[in-house]
Amino acid sequence: MSQLTIKGKVHFQKGKKGRKRLAEGKDREKPKGRLPRVTKLMALAIRFDRLIRDGHVNDYAELARLGQVSRARMTQIMNLLNLAPEIQETILFLPRVEQGGRAIA
């Protein structure tokens, strides 16, 4: 009986319902670091504003209930929309943060 050998690169991907599945080829390179918190909050404020404008949600209070945060915190997040568009863009494209936070001077 002869031996059959197959060589190739494989990796695991998340499939439906979080199940792992085997996939061919190299895995995509994951970016190093994480997005700054203010970048995530800015994107969230833009998303929430669109939900309100499209009529999916009535107001900030309903968003706060759905997001399980206080109305005051929701107002803080939504106040990011009051910044100038250039500042909003700068916040959205801040570089990724490596491990740990910024040192306090």
HELIX and SHEET records of a PDB file:
HELIX    1   1 LYS A   16  GLY A   18  5                                   3    
HELIX    2   2 ARG A   37  ARG A   53  1                                  17    
HELIX    3   3 TYR A   60  GLY A   67  1                                   8    
HELIX    4   4 ARG A   71  MET A   78  1                                   8    
HELIX    5   5 ASN A   79  ASN A   82  5                                   4    
HELIX    6   6 PRO A   85  LEU A   92  1                                   8    
SHEET    1   A 2 VAL A  10  LYS A  14  0                                        
SHEET    2   A 2 LYS A  20  GLU A  24 -1                                        
END                                                                             
